[in-house]
Amino acid sequence: MDTIIAFILMFGLLVFVHEFGHFVIAKKTGMLVREFAIGFGPKIFSIKKSETLYTIRILPMGGYVRVAGDDPEIIDLKPGQHIGITFNAENEVDKIIINNKEKHPTAQVIEVERSDLNHELIIEGYEVGEEDRSSFSVAADAAYIMNEVETQIAPYDRQFASKSKKARAMQLFAGPLMNFLLAFVIFAILGAAHGMAVEEAIMGDIQPNSPAAEAGFVSGDEVVAIEGMPISTWIEFQETVRANPEETLSMTIDRSGSEQELVVVPRSVDLNGNDVGQIGVTQYLEKSFWRAIPYGVTETYETGKMILQSLAMLVTGQFSIEMLSGPVGIYDATDQVVQAGFWYFLTWTALLSVNLGIINLLPLPALDGGRLLFVGIEAIRRKPLAPEKEGIVHFVGFALLMLLMIIVTWNDIQRLFL
């Protein structure tokens, strides 16, 4: 149960932060955000505030921000269609009743001759029983009512496509950017609260009954030389110890400003079929608020670089697709991380946040990176691609991504149960 809760909270946080980035920039640039959703599938909770419907859906495997213009508008008024209209205080149409007009006895029923709810915001037509054509101005925030459900109209200046290339690129990039910022914040919290590994060869925790404890090491000791050879970093210390299992090593340490000599015999441990030396110490962790900030930047950068290198190896065939993990594999890994402790869980969340940001920036159809690519192509061509063609590309790309997800999930299941 702990793993289920942790998995849902982790994915919920990652998705919320990602979609919140898209949401904020969409709002700032004047786009109409129809829905902010966490999860997919049927709604289990919804609330509408201002123009936006906020929903939580049953499958916690993603989310979306639905901006006007991303999809074809739901309702299109056609000549000859009978509709009901009501008016606001400025005598503008504020409600357009598509069906069930009898439930709106105060609505004026007209037969549509022409309408433009994108640019002109106008409906022209005839009142039932009248021969004179009338023209009605439509409010920018008017709403359709169909099956008693209101849907706000989206004038062109509120749609995604109407915004500048810069605004659209910012809105698409904001989601991955928020994932990188989340990872930075988590790594910074880890550095300030849990501690950051120092570069020097300073002892952290000393395991009871270990070679280090028997030799007299205490936390805070800094190894400055082994067998007379200077040691300046933890990596140098670690490599020397590993290379000398069951060998007597004389170490010069700095303890509170004074040097001492300690003799230790690393215990031989089998590591991936090789005998390596270990003395039973951990690297010293320093807690510092000010150092935590550059630490957060560095860890986010290094994590991103590691993920990009893995992707490059996948593309060049050095990694097999069978090594990829989907939601099932991530859940299994999360279970192991949760058992290891809270700090490991936070680190895992930061790693996944960077991963989510990078994956979404890949220039693949249906992903943020794919849509950014189309904005870039538009900038080069100085005109956008036909929406129909772009829609087909994204649809095919989404279908291929779903197929990849199925394959990866099957691989996860096989690893778990076969």
Summary of the structure (lengths in Angstrom):
residues: 418
radius of gyration: 30.5
end to end distance: 23.7
largest distance: 107.5
contacts: 1229
relative contact order: 0.10
helix: 45%
strand: 29%
